[in-house]
Amino acid sequence: AAILFIPLLISLLWLYSGNDFKRSKSNITYNKVVAAFGTFSELQLPDGSKVWLNAGSTLQYPDQFSNDNRIVHLVGEAYFEVHSNERIPFLVRTPYFTVKATGTKFNVRAEKDFLTPSVTLIEGKVAVQKNGSDKNGGLITQLQPHQHMTYDTLSGKFNILTEDPYKHFAWIDGKLVFRNDNISEVARRISLQYNVDIEIKGNEIKKYRYRATFENEPLNELLRLLKISSPIGYTEVKPEALPDGTFSRRKIII
């Protein structure tokens, strides 16, 4: 497998203020952070917890947490290093489930309209709960270090693997790490990292699995190396001019 390189880009944080914020009865301001496609953002929360927000993802959080809990709302993917506080749980609410922690490191993938969102635990412990329930009755599962849970949004069932968790959060180091991943997962990761649309045509290619690490490598070189490792071809569709004067995203057909 080739060891390659992807440019490490950290985006500016898009912070919405004023009327864009929702305010609670205690007049707490809620911040909204968006990581642009092709970049990721790093931020620190009011309790000292750190968050890396992946491309195209959105995180909402208050400018101060309550004395009962620490709640953030995620659509997309984020890596969390949660400041330890046994008395005040840290809750990550997603469109599919809620992750409950006190002090730990974990990665959450919960993109919009994603059929298999996931949670990967690096250290500590977390509980994955059904939305709308903070009690054990809503418990989906609990994770131990190095466990990766995928959740089927259609059936409500989950699957847990114990494996090296690094490939699931290597993106915070500007890397793409694939370990026996299918072309759909490869395309999804490349699309986020490089801000391109990728379309997969044909069923034959879907049976191939990929093992590689890419870091700071131009997109064309990355695609060339993928082509060498399996019998695939690809073409690039040139961006089209849009009515508003902008151009469509770069598109790759595999």
Buried (B, 14 or more C-beta within 10 A) or exposed (E): EBEBBBBBBEBEBEEEEEEEBEEEEEEBBBBBBBBBBBBBBBBEBBBEBBBBBBBBBBBBBBEEBEEEEBBBBBBBBBBBBBBEBEEBBBBBBBBBBBBBBBBBBBBBBBBEEBEBBBBBBBEBBBBBBBEEEBEEEBEBBBBEBBBBBBBEBEEEEBEBEEEEBBBBBBBBEBBBBBBEBBBEBBBBBBBBBBBBEBEBEEEEBEEBEBEBBBBEBEBEEBBEBBEEEEEBEBEEBEEEEEEEEEEEBBBBEB
